[in-house]
Amino acid sequence: MGSRVVVWFRRDLRIDDNRALIAALSGTSSAILPVFVVDPKLIAMSAMRSSYMFAALRALEQELGGRLNLIYDADPTAVVEFASSVGADEIYATSDFTPLGIAREKLIKEKANQSSIATKFGDSPYLIPPGRLAREQGGWYKVFTPFYKALMKNGYEAPMDVDRSVLGRRIEVARRDEEAIVKLASTPLFDEAAFPASNSKALEQLSNFLVRSDGRYKELRDFPAEEGTTKLSPALRFGVIHPRQIVDKTIDVPGGEPLVREVVWRDFYANVLFQMPHTTWKNFNPNFDYIEVDSIDDPIKAAQFEAWKEGRTGYPIVDSAMRQLNETGWMHNRLRMIAASFLVKDIHLPWQLGAKYFMEHLLDGDIASNNHSWQWVAGSGTDAAPYFRIFNPIIQSEKFDPEGRFIRKFVPELDGISSKAIHDPYNRGESGKYFEPILDHNEARNETLDRYQRLKDHFADSETKTITRN
Ligand SMILES: Cc1cc2nc3c(=O)[nH]c(=O)nc-3n(C[C@H](O)[C@H](O)[C@H](O)COP(=O)(O)OP(=O)(O)OC[C@H]3O[C@@H](n4cnc5c(N)ncnc54)[C@H](O)[C@@H]3O)c2cc1C
């Protein structure tokens, strides 16, 4: 038996521009065993997202000529046992910078070391690995625009394709657990045409988008009734496409820069979470630990939370947003902001409850982008919207879905209503046709502002204006 290496796939479910795979191929080993570990604990977190992952694995398996090793195991170090069992002396993988990914990598490195297996982990799912960009004056970037400028100045690598003929000759299969094969064969819960799960289809979606949007991304991206964004977030979440591949195709296209900027927000939040892992579920700005929030144990709040989740708050823009999430596993960015603001600043529940619900339902659920975007809305995050900026769901609806085209798609019971009434049917002469709003936005807004004032007073009275968390 010649030497063998394992290539462990994680959030990099593609072969082109997969630096772990490319590094393994350039080594001297004779055989490469590509492997994915299906962890039953992780797949239980979200049926939607797992469904996308299985589709992406099917596509990856195809790219590998049907030769993907599959392990079904909840042990985070199962890949080491696999490497041992096949006599491999190296494991290659792309590093994962989430708190969970880092913890797993540590365990794997320790166990591999005990078995004299070398771990060659590198690259990242980002343009620049988190932790790499430092400010000239020291420290890391807590504000987006300077981070963006520094990243663009620093530059990023160009994508690299894999040599398919060399790859084809060297792949070996040693294990394919039946439970994992069954999972991979499950029927998708999402629309594969809208959310491509293979690298070639994701690249094609990007090219089509760039032609179709014709440089108007910036203009269209806020309107949910338009096909104004790429819908590549699930593909990015699982590394079906790498941001290098997106930026490479986009940066020189007229009107492409605003899209690159959005892709860099993803890098930015990954970096924030890497620098401050406790901000996964805790306020980045600890002063916000003192803002008054209502409790889900209050039956009125529990009922409002249910109405929010199910899309029956009586505010059609919020309801259509939540129904889009529940039905498709994706929500338009503008609507994510509106729906999140409604939960935090109208219902007054903690942002963590909404973030958790989003993570359970989003195809693209990503702990850094999701939880830090929630904190942006809540005002507790880095570079966040000021707390006193409160989205008015009716004005947002009139501005970003003026004729109610998007609302009509997801709230079909409002289909026959005029474009004026659709934003607030209960108060605009259509009270019989839709739910009564679960709360009055203006009252809720005033309550939010009062709470914010009390927070400010608290710090004005106390000796320290701000607190720092250890
Ligand atoms: C409350 C809330 C929760 C969110 N949760 C997630 C999440 O779990 N996963 C996720 O990928 N994005 C999240 N976002 C960011 C954004 O809404 C989605 O990335 C975007 O809607 C995905 O659609 P798209 O691929 O068509 O985006 P496009 O507009 O085509 O943008 C291209 C890519 O840029 C990145 N991007 C765009 N906007 C943002 C942003 N504001 N922050 C970070 N990255 C961005 C995404 O990777 C996206 O796929 C959240 C935003 C909010 C307000």
PDBQT file of the ligand as one rigid body, heavy atoms in Angstrom, charges set to zero:
ROOT
HETATM    1  C1  LIG A 501     -31.206  39.835  11.004  1.00  0.00    +0.000 C 
HETATM    2  C2  LIG A 501     -30.299  39.359   9.901  1.00  0.00    +0.000 A 
HETATM    3  C3  LIG A 501     -29.842  38.053   9.889  1.00  0.00    +0.000 A 
HETATM    4  C4  LIG A 501     -28.978  37.611   8.867  1.00  0.00    +0.000 A 
HETATM    5  N1  LIG A 501     -28.538  36.308   8.889  1.00  0.00    +0.000 NA
HETATM    6  C5  LIG A 501     -27.667  35.883   7.936  1.00  0.00    +0.000 A 
HETATM    7  C6  LIG A 501     -27.188  34.550   7.937  1.00  0.00    +0.000 A 
HETATM    8  O1  LIG A 501     -27.511  33.739   8.809  1.00  0.00    +0.000 OA
HETATM    9  N2  LIG A 501     -26.352  34.165   6.926  1.00  0.00    +0.000 N 
HETATM   10  C7  LIG A 501     -25.971  35.026   5.933  1.00  0.00    +0.000 A 
HETATM   11  O2  LIG A 501     -25.222  34.620   5.032  1.00  0.00    +0.000 OA
HETATM   12  N3  LIG A 501     -26.390  36.298   5.932  1.00  0.00    +0.000 NA
HETATM   13  C8  LIG A 501     -27.229  36.758   6.887  1.00  0.00    +0.000 A 
HETATM   14  N4  LIG A 501     -27.682  38.043   6.851  1.00  0.00    +0.000 N 
HETATM   15  C9  LIG A 501     -27.135  38.965   5.831  1.00  0.00    +0.000 C 
HETATM   16  C10 LIG A 501     -27.948  39.056   4.532  1.00  0.00    +0.000 C 
HETATM   17  O3  LIG A 501     -29.295  39.269   4.813  1.00  0.00    +0.000 OA
HETATM   18  C11 LIG A 501     -27.813  37.820   3.650  1.00  0.00    +0.000 C 
HETATM   19  O4  LIG A 501     -26.452  37.487   3.482  1.00  0.00    +0.000 OA
HETATM   20  C12 LIG A 501     -28.403  38.067   2.268  1.00  0.00    +0.000 C 
HETATM   21  O5  LIG A 501     -29.760  38.405   2.388  1.00  0.00    +0.000 OA
HETATM   22  C13 LIG A 501     -28.237  36.831   1.417  1.00  0.00    +0.000 C 
HETATM   23  O6  LIG A 501     -28.866  36.979   0.181  1.00  0.00    +0.000 OA
HETATM   24  P1  LIG A 501     -28.034  37.060  -1.167  1.00  0.00    +0.000 P 
HETATM   25  O7  LIG A 501     -27.078  35.916  -1.239  1.00  0.00    +0.000 OA
HETATM   26  O8  LIG A 501     -28.992  37.211  -2.265  1.00  0.00    +0.000 OA
HETATM   27  O9  LIG A 501     -27.215  38.386  -0.934  1.00  0.00    +0.000 OA
HETATM   28  P2  LIG A 501     -26.468  39.339  -1.967  1.00  0.00    +0.000 P 
HETATM   29  O10 LIG A 501     -27.048  40.692  -1.803  1.00  0.00    +0.000 OA
HETATM   30  O11 LIG A 501     -26.434  38.766  -3.313  1.00  0.00    +0.000 OA
HETATM   31  O12 LIG A 501     -24.997  39.425  -1.378  1.00  0.00    +0.000 OA
HETATM   32  C14 LIG A 501     -23.966  38.488  -1.735  1.00  0.00    +0.000 C 
HETATM   33  C15 LIG A 501     -23.395  37.877  -0.478  1.00  0.00    +0.000 C 
HETATM   34  O13 LIG A 501     -22.833  38.872   0.373  1.00  0.00    +0.000 OA
HETATM   35  C16 LIG A 501     -23.016  38.497   1.737  1.00  0.00    +0.000 C 
HETATM   36  N5  LIG A 501     -23.844  39.498   2.416  1.00  0.00    +0.000 N 
HETATM   37  C17 LIG A 501     -24.768  40.304   1.866  1.00  0.00    +0.000 A 
HETATM   38  N6  LIG A 501     -25.287  41.133   2.789  1.00  0.00    +0.000 NA
HETATM   39  C18 LIG A 501     -24.699  40.814   3.960  1.00  0.00    +0.000 A 
HETATM   40  C19 LIG A 501     -24.802  41.307   5.288  1.00  0.00    +0.000 A 
HETATM   41  N7  LIG A 501     -25.607  42.313   5.597  1.00  0.00    +0.000 N 
HETATM   42  N8  LIG A 501     -24.048  40.738   6.249  1.00  0.00    +0.000 NA
HETATM   43  C20 LIG A 501     -23.193  39.716   5.958  1.00  0.00    +0.000 A 
HETATM   44  N9  LIG A 501     -23.043  39.212   4.709  1.00  0.00    +0.000 NA
HETATM   45  C21 LIG A 501     -23.781  39.769   3.736  1.00  0.00    +0.000 A 
HETATM   46  C22 LIG A 501     -23.736  37.166   1.736  1.00  0.00    +0.000 C 
HETATM   47  O14 LIG A 501     -22.788  36.129   1.858  1.00  0.00    +0.000 OA
HETATM   48  C23 LIG A 501     -24.427  37.167   0.375  1.00  0.00    +0.000 C 
HETATM   49  O15 LIG A 501     -24.694  35.877  -0.105  1.00  0.00    +0.000 OA
HETATM   50  C24 LIG A 501     -28.551  38.513   7.867  1.00  0.00    +0.000 A 
HETATM   51  C25 LIG A 501     -29.028  39.828   7.882  1.00  0.00    +0.000 A 
HETATM   52  C26 LIG A 501     -29.881  40.251   8.888  1.00  0.00    +0.000 A 
HETATM   53  C27 LIG A 501     -30.353  41.677   8.887  1.00  0.00    +0.000 C 
ENDROOT
TORSDOF 0
